Amino acid sequence: MSVVVPAYNSGPHIEALVASLLRQSMPASQFEAIFVDDGSTDGTPARLDELAAAYPHLRVLHIENSGWPSRPRNLGIEDARGEYVLFVDDDDWLGDEALERLHDCARTHDADVVVGRMAGHGRGVPRELFRKNRFDATLANSPLIDSLTCHKLFRRGFLVEHGLRFPEGPPRRLEDHRMVVRAYLLSRRTCVLADYTCYHHARRGDAGNVTATRLDPAEYFASLREALDIVDAHTEPGPLRDRLHRRWLRNEMVNRLRGKRMLDAPDDWVAQVAREVQGVIRERFAPGVAAGLPPLQRVVAHLAERGRVADLRRLADWETGIRAAAAVDGVRQVGTTLTVGVSARLEAAGRPVAFAADGDRDLLVLPVDDVDVALRDMTAALRRSRLEVVARRRETQEEVYLPVSSDSRWAAGPAGERHLVHRAVATVDAATLNSGRAEGTWSLKARVTSAGWTEDTGLSLLLRCAADGAAPVVEDERSLWPRVYRAIRRRIARARAGVRAARRTDADWPGHRAR
């Protein structure tokens, strides 16, 4: 098995990955890591050479700077000795059992591609895809299209057979989208390993990731069109193609014209993005693509297609106030099992998100005019609204959906408007939490999905599991703050006392006056 890592001016950020490779449960004799140094100008080449000298299963290739990860990854494929290739970025890291589990899954199910569960550290990662293991996932029967980064396990022979490579030449965005979507379409079997966090995806604090700089709209959407070309070459017009196209409309287009993300961007850049989005919608998408979006996103796509940038800004400004508000209604513990009652709703600037009744339809009340009633019709979407409770492990940022029973009910508001209130009862069983790997500190949060929003809010509950399967100790985070505050005050007082004592001692020293 081969792990391919493109590296450029990695500095200390590479150390987490190195440490995780050295901790792997798979014996070192059964895998190799190939670091491809893309002409780094800092201490990265020397550090990689040092690692290669110390560990025979870590290898280094030094190349002239290409400016992008594509060529290093392609060279890694060519140089790999393993049956399978896993692509990892130099500032990310792996779970301790990742290689062993991914390899076993690929071998057991004879898979061409294996997608391991991801945890995000300042980066968004797919959620729905990792709800369960999927050992025969396709673009038609699962949300595979939600995961288009290349951080996956591929059978090397499959890559060679189909000439699957990353596009080289001048740096281009979405290079992994084009490679990965083609791999999904050609794969004889793709597996999703959801019961273990294999990959930790991090955003560097110094914005050193190659994708951290602001994109050039013309170049970016030219690359997006190339990804659409690949889908079109392998699918017929119809529901599947529409659903795949919808992924790019939602993630790469509509979401760039929403909320704080849009408001924080320069006006001229937003105008360029809006023009590009308008062009792609008109030129490439069938009507069913936008029609399948949640209602709010349908409205954004409609405004973009009409070139209504000022209304997009008004809508974005309003949307920045959207929050989930939640409360814990009760907590009950029996042995290792905890039951938590939760109620929640969506709010806009502190008030419930309102819907206006129009016959048998519920319409979203928006801050922009001249939006067709059909676009604001939330009736079907509201029936799919849900409240979920998520446990997040603080040490690793892993997320686990808890089993819940839930319902949603209408509450009356002013002027004939009304809003949804969601209630759920979640169960935490330490014996099965995170597939039995429960040791650590877990925070609970409510996740409200409704009308095109998915919003999280903390529940102020901490669960501390001293060991896997041990009964959790439940704490209210709000009660911790006074203790933290008192501890900080004690530390400050001790530090001040130490400074005063040092000054007195210094003043008594015979040489003090002479200095």
Secondary structure per residue as TSV (DSSP state, phi and psi in degrees):
chain	resnum	aa	ss	phi	psi
A	1	M	-	360.0	139.2
A	2	S	E	-122.7	132.3
A	3	V	E	-105.4	122.9
A	4	V	E	-107.6	124.6
A	5	V	E	-127.7	107.1
A	6	P	E	-72.7	136.3
A	7	A	E	-134.0	133.7
A	8	Y	S	-147.5	119.0
A	9	N	S	44.4	51.4
A	10	S	-	-72.0	-31.9
A	11	G	G	56.1	-144.2
A	12	P	G	-71.8	-12.3
A	13	H	G	-66.8	-18.5
A	14	I	G	-80.6	-13.6
A	15	E	H	-67.5	-33.0
A	16	A	H	-63.5	-40.5
A	17	L	H	-66.3	-45.7
A	18	V	H	-57.8	-47.2
A	19	A	H	-60.9	-39.7
A	20	S	H	-69.1	-33.9
A	21	L	H	-66.0	-38.2
A	22	L	H	-74.5	-15.8
A	23	R	T	-94.9	-0.7
A	24	Q	-	-58.5	139.3
A	25	S	S	-70.7	-24.3
A	26	M	S	-69.0	130.0
A	27	P	-	-57.1	145.0
A	28	A	G	-60.2	-25.0
A	29	S	G	-72.4	-11.2
A	30	Q	G	-105.4	-0.6
A	31	F	-	-148.2	161.9
A	32	E	E	-131.8	152.4
A	33	A	E	-118.3	124.8
A	34	I	E	-108.1	108.3
A	35	F	E	-90.4	122.7
A	36	V	E	-107.5	103.3
A	37	D	E	-79.4	116.3
A	38	D	E	-90.4	57.7
A	39	G	S	66.9	41.2
A	40	S	-	-59.8	148.3
A	41	T	S	-112.0	5.2
A	42	D	S	-108.2	-149.8
A	43	G	S	-85.2	6.6
A	44	T	H	-60.0	-47.0
A	45	P	H	-57.2	-43.6
A	46	A	H	-64.9	-40.0
A	47	R	H	-64.8	-41.3
A	48	L	H	-66.8	-40.2
A	49	D	H	-62.8	-38.0
A	50	E	H	-62.4	-43.1
A	51	L	H	-65.2	-42.7
A	52	A	H	-63.7	-34.5
A	53	A	H	-70.7	-30.4
A	54	A	H	-87.9	-28.1
A	55	Y	-	-130.6	111.7
A	56	P	T	-60.1	-25.6
A	57	H	T	-87.8	2.2
A	58	L	E	-106.8	122.1
A	59	R	E	-121.3	158.3
A	60	V	E	-132.7	135.2
A	61	L	E	-115.9	131.0
A	62	H	E	-107.0	126.1
A	63	I	E	-131.5	163.7
A	64	E	-	-67.0	151.4
A	65	N	-	-62.1	126.1
A	66	S	-	-101.5	-16.8
A	67	G	S	86.9	-0.1
A	68	W	S	-160.8	156.2
A	69	P	S	-73.1	-10.4
A	70	S	H	-59.8	-52.7
A	71	R	H	-63.7	-44.6
A	72	P	H	-56.7	-40.3
A	73	R	H	-66.0	-42.2
A	74	N	H	-63.3	-41.5
A	75	L	H	-64.5	-34.7
A	76	G	H	-63.2	-40.6
A	77	I	H	-60.0	-45.7
A	78	E	H	-64.4	-36.8
A	79	D	H	-88.5	-10.8
A	80	A	-	-66.0	140.5
A	81	R	-	-103.1	-13.0
A	82	G	S	-82.4	162.2
A	83	E	S	-70.4	-29.8
A	84	Y	E	-123.8	151.1
A	85	V	E	-124.0	129.9
A	86	L	E	-116.2	127.6
A	87	F	E	-95.0	128.5
A	88	V	-	-133.6	139.3
A	89	D	-	-84.4	155.7
A	90	D	T	-72.4	-14.0
A	91	D	T	-109.2	10.9
A	92	D	-	-105.0	-179.3
A	93	W	E	-154.0	171.9
A	94	L	E	-113.8	151.7
A	95	G	-	-65.3	153.6
A	96	D	T	-62.3	-28.0
A	97	E	T	-106.5	13.2
A	98	A	H	-59.7	-51.2
A	99	L	H	-64.0	-43.9
A	100	E	H	-61.8	-45.4
A	101	R	H	-69.7	-43.0
A	102	L	H	-62.6	-44.4
A	103	H	H	-63.4	-45.4
A	104	D	H	-62.0	-40.0
A	105	C	H	-63.7	-45.0
A	106	A	H	-62.9	-43.2
A	107	R	H	-68.5	-45.5
A	108	T	H	-61.3	-40.4
A	109	H	H	-106.4	6.8
A	110	D	T	52.4	49.9
A	111	A	-	-90.9	144.9
A	112	D	S	-83.0	-30.5
A	113	V	E	-137.5	136.1
A	114	V	E	-127.8	126.8
A	115	V	E	-104.6	114.6
A	116	G	E	-91.1	149.1
A	117	R	E	-57.3	143.3
A	118	M	E	-118.1	150.6
A	119	A	E	-120.5	137.4
A	120	G	E	-98.8	135.5
A	121	H	E	-120.1	84.8
A	122	G	S	82.5	2.8
A	123	R	S	-127.4	146.5
A	124	G	-	-77.2	142.8
A	125	V	-	-132.6	159.0
A	126	P	-	-59.6	147.5
A	127	R	S	-113.5	-56.7
A	128	E	G	-59.6	-37.6
A	129	L	G	-58.7	-34.1
A	130	F	G	-100.2	23.5
A	131	R	G	-68.8	-29.4
A	132	K	S	-155.3	160.8
A	133	N	-	-66.2	142.3
A	134	R	E	-136.5	113.0
A	135	F	E	-102.3	6.5
A	136	D	E	-150.4	59.0
A	137	A	E	-80.8	140.3
A	138	T	-	-133.0	169.7
A	139	L	T	-67.0	-19.6
A	140	A	T	-88.0	-31.5
A	141	N	T	-108.3	5.3
A	142	S	S	-155.2	164.4
A	143	P	-	-83.6	44.2
A	144	L	G	-55.2	-35.4
A	145	I	G	-61.5	-16.5
A	146	D	G	-71.6	-15.7
A	147	S	-	-118.2	97.7
A	148	L	-	-117.4	4.8
A	149	T	S	-74.7	162.0
A	150	C	S	-89.1	7.7
A	151	H	-	-78.5	69.7
A	152	K	S	-141.5	167.6
A	153	L	E	-95.9	129.5
A	154	F	E	-124.3	139.4
A	155	R	E	-67.2	124.7
A	156	R	H	-61.5	-40.3
A	157	G	H	-60.4	-33.5
A	158	F	H	-66.1	-43.4
A	159	L	H	-62.2	-42.1
A	160	V	H	-69.2	-44.0
A	161	E	H	-55.9	-41.6
A	162	H	T	-102.2	6.4
A	163	G	T	60.7	35.8
A	164	L	-	-78.5	113.2
A	165	R	-	-140.5	163.9
A	166	F	-	-86.2	140.6
A	167	P	-	-65.3	128.0
A	168	E	-	-100.1	-171.1
A	169	G	S	98.0	-155.3
A	170	P	S	-57.0	144.9
A	171	P	-	-52.8	130.9
A	172	R	-	-132.7	135.2
A	173	R	T	-70.0	162.8
A	174	L	T	61.4	25.8
A	175	E	H	-62.6	-34.0
A	176	D	H	-77.6	-26.0
A	177	H	H	-58.2	-46.1
A	178	R	H	-65.9	-39.1
A	179	M	H	-72.3	-45.2
A	180	V	H	-71.6	-42.5
A	181	V	H	-64.9	-34.9
A	182	R	H	-66.4	-39.5
A	183	A	H	-61.9	-44.6
A	184	Y	H	-57.7	-42.8
A	185	L	H	-70.2	-26.1
A	186	L	H	-98.9	-17.5
A	187	S	-	-62.8	135.6
A	188	R	S	-75.1	-32.5
A	189	R	-	-153.1	131.1
A	190	T	E	-121.1	133.4
A	191	C	E	-115.5	148.8
A	192	V	E	-118.0	118.4
A	193	L	E	-99.9	102.2
A	194	A	E	-105.7	-7.0
A	195	D	E	-95.1	11.0
A	196	Y	E	-151.9	135.6
A	197	T	E	-80.2	106.5
A	198	C	E	-87.2	-36.9
A	199	Y	E	-128.4	129.3
A	200	H	E	-107.5	114.1
A	201	H	E	-102.0	116.3
A	202	A	E	-116.4	149.0
A	203	R	-	-105.4	122.5
A	204	R	-	-68.9	138.4
A	205	G	T	-65.7	-23.2
A	206	D	T	-93.7	12.4
A	207	A	-	56.1	34.5
A	208	G	-	-83.4	-8.2
A	209	N	S	-60.7	144.8
A	210	V	T	-64.7	-21.5
A	211	T	T	-94.9	9.0
A	212	A	-	-79.8	-19.3
A	213	T	S	-77.7	155.5
A	214	R	-	-65.4	135.9
A	215	L	-	-75.2	155.1
A	216	D	-	-89.7	116.0
A	217	P	H	-56.2	-44.7
A	218	A	H	-63.2	-45.5
A	219	E	H	-66.1	-42.2
A	220	Y	H	-62.5	-47.7
A	221	F	H	-77.9	-19.0
A	222	A	H	-66.4	-40.6
A	223	S	H	-66.1	-38.6
A	224	L	H	-62.1	-40.9
A	225	R	H	-61.2	-35.6
A	226	E	H	-66.0	-37.5
A	227	A	H	-64.3	-40.6
A	228	L	H	-63.5	-36.2
A	229	D	H	-59.4	-40.3
A	230	I	H	-64.5	-44.2
A	231	V	H	-60.0	-45.9
A	232	D	H	-63.9	-32.2
A	233	A	H	-71.4	-20.3
A	234	H	H	-115.0	0.5
A	235	T	S	-134.7	157.4
A	236	E	-	-92.7	155.3
A	237	P	T	-56.4	138.2
A	238	G	T	148.2	-167.3
A	239	P	H	-58.3	-40.8
A	240	L	H	-66.3	-47.8
A	241	R	H	-60.8	-41.1
A	242	D	H	-60.6	-41.9
A	243	R	H	-66.9	-37.6
A	244	L	H	-69.4	-45.4
A	245	H	H	-57.9	-35.9
A	246	R	H	-60.5	-30.4
A	247	R	H	-59.3	-44.3
A	248	W	H	-73.5	-36.6
A	249	L	I	-60.4	-44.6
A	250	R	I	-70.6	-54.4
A	251	N	I	-80.6	-43.9
A	252	E	I	-95.3	-12.4
A	253	M	I	-120.8	-66.9
A	254	V	G	-59.4	-45.9
A	255	N	G	-67.6	-18.4
A	256	R	G	-78.1	-12.2
A	257	L	G	-114.2	30.9
A	258	R	S	-129.0	148.1
A	259	G	H	52.1	-147.7
A	260	K	H	-62.0	-32.3
A	261	R	H	-58.6	-39.2
A	262	M	H	-78.3	-43.5
A	263	L	H	-66.1	-28.9
A	264	D	T	-80.2	-11.1
A	265	A	S	-88.6	151.2
A	266	P	-	-61.4	146.8
A	267	D	H	-58.2	-43.1
A	268	D	H	-67.3	-34.8
A	269	W	H	-67.8	-43.5
A	270	V	H	-59.9	-41.8
A	271	A	H	-61.9	-40.5
A	272	Q	H	-64.3	-45.4
A	273	V	H	-60.6	-45.1
A	274	A	H	-60.4	-40.0
A	275	R	H	-65.0	-43.2
A	276	E	H	-63.7	-43.2
A	277	V	H	-61.7	-44.4
A	278	Q	H	-56.9	-43.7
A	279	G	H	-64.7	-44.3
A	280	V	H	-65.1	-43.4
A	281	I	H	-59.6	-45.3
A	282	R	H	-72.2	-35.2
A	283	E	H	-90.4	-28.9
A	284	R	H	-118.8	-21.0
A	285	F	-	-104.3	133.3
A	286	A	-	-72.8	160.8
A	287	P	H	-56.6	-30.2
A	288	G	H	-69.0	-16.4
A	289	V	H	-67.0	-58.3
A	290	A	H	-68.8	-31.7
A	291	A	H	-62.7	-25.6
A	292	G	T	-87.2	-0.5
A	293	L	S	-74.4	157.1
A	294	P	-	-60.6	156.0
A	295	P	H	-53.9	-48.8
A	296	L	H	-60.2	-41.7
A	297	Q	H	-68.6	-31.0
A	298	R	H	-61.1	-40.6
A	299	V	H	-64.1	-44.3
A	300	V	H	-61.9	-45.3
A	301	A	H	-61.4	-39.1
A	302	H	H	-63.4	-46.8
A	303	L	H	-63.9	-38.5
A	304	A	H	-67.1	-42.9
A	305	E	H	-64.3	-28.5
A	306	R	T	-89.3	-2.3
A	307	G	T	72.1	25.3
A	308	R	-	-90.1	71.0
A	309	V	H	-66.7	-38.2
A	310	A	H	-62.1	-40.6
A	311	D	H	-69.2	-34.2
A	312	L	H	-60.2	-39.4
A	313	R	H	-67.4	-41.6
A	314	R	H	-61.9	-43.1
A	315	L	H	-65.7	-41.0
A	316	A	H	-63.6	-40.7
A	317	D	H	-62.7	-42.4
A	318	W	H	-64.7	-39.7
A	319	E	H	-70.3	-21.9
A	320	T	T	-63.5	-19.0
A	321	G	T	-89.0	0.1
A	322	I	E	-74.9	127.2
A	323	R	E	-142.0	156.7
A	324	A	E	-93.0	134.8
A	325	A	E	-116.9	132.4
A	326	A	E	-142.9	157.5
A	327	A	E	-140.8	148.0
A	328	V	E	-86.8	120.3
A	329	D	E	-88.2	-21.2
A	330	G	E	177.3	152.8
A	331	V	E	-133.9	133.5
A	332	R	E	-138.3	133.9
A	333	Q	E	-126.2	131.3
A	334	V	E	-130.7	107.8
A	335	G	T	63.3	-125.2
A	336	T	T	-90.5	2.5
A	337	T	E	-107.8	132.6
A	338	L	E	-119.0	135.7
A	339	T	E	-116.4	128.9
A	340	V	E	-126.0	123.3
A	341	G	E	-93.0	135.0
A	342	V	E	-136.9	141.4
A	343	S	E	-125.5	148.0
A	344	A	E	-157.2	161.5
A	345	R	E	-156.0	164.4
A	346	L	E	-90.2	140.0
A	347	E	E	-128.2	150.3
A	348	A	E	-121.3	113.3
A	349	A	T	54.1	40.4
A	350	G	T	86.2	-4.6
A	351	R	E	-113.1	148.8
A	352	P	E	-57.5	140.1
A	353	V	-	-63.6	123.1
A	354	A	-	-99.9	149.6
A	355	F	E	-128.9	140.1
A	356	A	E	-104.0	131.2
A	357	A	E	-75.9	131.9
A	358	D	E	-134.1	86.9
A	359	G	T	67.1	-122.0
A	360	D	T	-98.4	16.0
A	361	R	E	-112.1	153.1
A	362	D	E	-115.1	122.0
A	363	L	E	-108.9	135.1
A	364	L	E	-70.4	132.8
A	365	V	-	-86.9	116.2
A	366	L	-	-116.2	159.0
A	367	P	S	-87.5	13.0
A	368	V	S	-124.3	148.8
A	369	D	S	-97.0	173.7
A	370	D	S	56.4	47.3
A	371	V	-	-116.0	123.2
A	372	D	-	-52.3	139.8
A	373	V	H	-57.2	-36.9
A	374	A	H	-62.2	-32.3
A	375	L	H	-73.7	-29.6
A	376	R	H	-91.1	1.1
A	377	D	B	-73.3	112.4
A	378	M	-	-101.7	4.7
A	379	T	H	-55.4	-53.7
A	380	A	H	-67.1	-40.4
A	381	A	H	-64.4	-37.9
A	382	L	H	-68.2	-28.7
A	383	R	H	-66.7	-23.3
A	384	R	T	-94.4	2.0
A	385	S	-	-60.4	148.7
A	386	R	E	-154.5	155.4
A	387	L	E	-116.2	126.3
A	388	E	E	-123.1	157.7
A	389	V	E	-118.8	128.9
A	390	V	E	-119.1	135.3
A	391	A	E	-101.4	130.6
A	392	R	E	-121.1	121.6
A	393	R	E	-79.4	121.1
A	394	R	T	-68.0	-33.0
A	395	E	T	-70.0	-30.9
A	396	T	T	-125.1	-7.1
A	397	Q	-	65.3	17.2
A	398	E	-	-68.3	144.2
A	399	E	E	-117.8	139.5
A	400	V	E	-132.5	127.5
A	401	Y	E	-74.8	130.4
A	402	L	-	-90.2	148.1
A	403	P	-	-61.8	132.0
A	404	V	E	-135.9	152.6
A	405	S	E	-114.2	133.9
A	406	S	E	-147.7	162.7
A	407	D	E	-152.7	167.5
A	408	S	E	-131.6	137.3
A	409	R	E	-134.7	152.3
A	410	W	E	-82.1	142.9
A	411	A	E	-125.6	139.1
A	412	A	E	-75.0	145.7
A	413	G	-	-128.1	-170.9
A	414	P	G	-74.5	157.9
A	415	A	G	54.7	37.7
A	416	G	G	77.2	2.4
A	417	E	E	-84.3	163.7
A	418	R	E	-148.8	167.2
A	419	H	E	-141.4	161.9
A	420	L	E	-93.8	136.9
A	421	V	E	-116.0	127.7
A	422	H	E	-106.6	140.2
A	423	R	E	-130.7	145.8
A	424	A	E	-149.5	152.5
A	425	V	E	-120.2	117.6
A	426	A	E	-106.2	147.4
A	427	T	E	-117.7	128.3
A	428	V	E	-113.1	114.3
A	429	D	E	-112.6	109.9
A	430	A	T	-59.6	-24.2
A	431	A	T	-71.7	-25.2
A	432	T	T	-118.7	-8.3
A	433	L	G	-56.7	130.2
A	434	N	G	55.1	43.6
A	435	S	G	55.8	38.3
A	436	G	G	88.0	-3.1
A	437	R	-	-101.9	74.9
A	438	A	-	-99.2	-9.5
A	439	E	-	-57.6	133.3
A	440	G	E	132.2	-170.7
A	441	T	E	-108.7	125.2
A	442	W	E	-117.5	130.0
A	443	S	E	-100.9	147.1
A	444	L	E	-105.8	142.6
A	445	K	E	-141.8	151.8
A	446	A	E	-91.8	139.1
A	447	R	E	-122.3	113.7
A	448	V	E	-102.5	123.7
A	449	T	E	-116.3	117.0
A	450	S	E	-163.5	134.3
A	451	A	T	58.1	23.2
A	452	G	T	103.3	-2.7
A	453	W	E	-108.9	146.3
A	454	T	E	-129.5	109.5
A	455	E	E	-123.6	137.9
A	456	D	E	-105.9	149.4
A	457	T	E	-148.8	141.2
A	458	G	E	-69.4	151.1
A	459	L	E	-106.5	5.3
A	460	S	E	63.1	16.1
A	461	L	E	-106.5	134.4
A	462	L	E	-114.8	137.1
A	463	L	E	-115.8	122.5
A	464	R	E	-109.8	116.1
A	465	C	E	-107.1	114.0
A	466	A	S	-69.3	-24.4
A	467	A	S	-157.6	163.7
A	468	D	T	-58.4	128.8
A	469	G	T	83.5	-8.0
A	470	A	-	-74.6	150.6
A	471	A	-	-61.3	130.6
A	472	P	-	-72.2	143.7
A	473	V	E	-94.5	122.6
A	474	V	E	-96.3	130.6
A	475	E	E	-130.8	146.6
A	476	D	E	-91.3	116.7
A	477	E	H	-56.7	-32.7
A	478	R	H	-64.5	-29.4
A	479	S	H	-77.8	-13.8
A	480	L	H	-77.9	-30.3
A	481	W	H	-61.1	-43.3
A	482	P	H	-59.0	-37.9
A	483	R	H	-67.3	-41.3
A	484	V	H	-62.7	-43.6
A	485	Y	H	-60.5	-44.0
A	486	R	H	-65.2	-38.6
A	487	A	H	-64.7	-40.0
A	488	I	H	-64.7	-42.8
A	489	R	H	-62.0	-39.3
A	490	R	H	-63.8	-41.5
A	491	R	H	-64.7	-41.7
A	492	I	H	-63.4	-42.3
A	493	A	H	-62.3	-42.5
A	494	R	H	-64.5	-39.5
A	495	A	H	-64.6	-42.5
A	496	R	H	-64.9	-39.9
A	497	A	H	-63.1	-38.8
A	498	G	H	-64.5	-39.6
A	499	V	H	-64.4	-44.1
A	500	R	H	-62.3	-41.5
A	501	A	H	-64.1	-40.2
A	502	A	H	-63.8	-38.8
A	503	R	H	-65.2	-41.4
A	504	R	H	-63.9	-42.5
A	505	T	H	-63.8	-41.5
A	506	D	H	-64.3	-39.2
A	507	A	H	-67.3	-29.0
A	508	D	H	-82.0	-10.0
A	509	W	S	-72.4	136.4
A	510	P	T	-58.2	-30.6
A	511	G	T	-84.2	0.3
A	512	H	T	-59.8	-46.0
A	513	R	T	-69.7	-27.0
A	514	A	T	-78.9	-14.9
A	515	R	-	-77.2	360.0
